[in-house]
Amino acid sequence: MAEASGDGSMEDRISALPDELLIHVLSHLRSRKAVQTCVLARRWRYLWRSVTCIDVSFEEFEDRAAANDLEREEVFKMFVNHLLILRERVDLKEFHLQYSLVVGVGRLSAKSDEANLWIRHALQYKAQTVKIGNHSEPLQLLPSVFTSTYLKRLHITNAQLILGFFDRLRKGCPALEYLFLSTCDIEDLDIFSDTLKVLILSDAIGFSFSFEHDAQVSISAPSLISLSVKECPSGARLPILKNMSSLETASVLLSEGDITTCDADGIRQFLGGLSGVRSLDFYYGDRQLEVKNNHGWCPTFNNLTNLTLDRWCMHADLYAMIVFLQNSPNLKKLTLKLNEPRYHNEVVSAVIGELEDRSFTCEQLEIVEIICSKGNELLLLGLNQFLLEESGIRPDQMRVSHQN
């Protein structure tokens, strides 16, 4: 910020700040913008070299008058290489990479070499957070790159995680606590970690994470506190959850498509790994699953105090919802989302079965929150009737909100 001084000239008050503060400010900028500050004044010429956060994005170079995407990719690689070579030997806190591999040009492994070198550089400089995103072709990440006693948070989007990736994370990154994987091809059959506290498997850009095997994948994480699985891949088997003794919260969104190997036993096994959680958000999907006169697919959730279910559990005379409530004796809050279908032309039929006894006892239940979108008034009417008239829930325990 410049202000007029007593003689009418402009005084540069920002440049008068100490180097440490200016470097802190520059560390919150994208790296290209941080480098561009070197032309502001002599005072700024080398400050960018000492930033503690590197944030490089291919999108920043879309304004260049390059002949094609391949030329733009080469310019981007040149910038990142020079940036890493010229920076001071300062430890990093964060490294963010948003890349874009040009489709159909060169082998995927060779074209991923630069990205692997950049990640290795960041980890050598003690980066605690690494976020890797990629457009177009997936990056092929080498397990050997991930060697750091300082790495705590790792985000990866659109990459091939070749065999041995999780073994390398366990051995090479003993401080890793947070792992986010989106749209990744996972070759390992076993996802295991002694240190992870948060694991998120997601499909943030519209495709599902996939496991490159017909065999069943297992997830083992004894220190895990929070698990989020969004979009279990179509045609895949539900993973086996092992050693989840520390797990407190879980959010599960199964595939909107056909989960070909998902049966009552698969659901029972998967939910059994979540049976110790305190908070559960569970969305089954739109595939019909018929259960023959029993609800053995749902374990007892003795610790569960907060349960969120989607509109799929409202069908078949509220069968699935009742089964969950019968198996959650210590529930305090129930949230029911009577929203519109997530996908066009979705027909929710979900879990179908029969119950001889429809009663349940949730003596600790304090709140039933119902979120209803337009067009689901009939569902809301039937649900209200069941909760108020058949289940003995008081009107003052219910909260209904409407969404457009």
Summary of the structure (lengths in Angstrom):
residues: 404
radius of gyration: 26.1
end to end distance: 44.4
largest distance: 90.3
contacts: 1243
relative contact order: 0.05
helix: 28%
strand: 26%
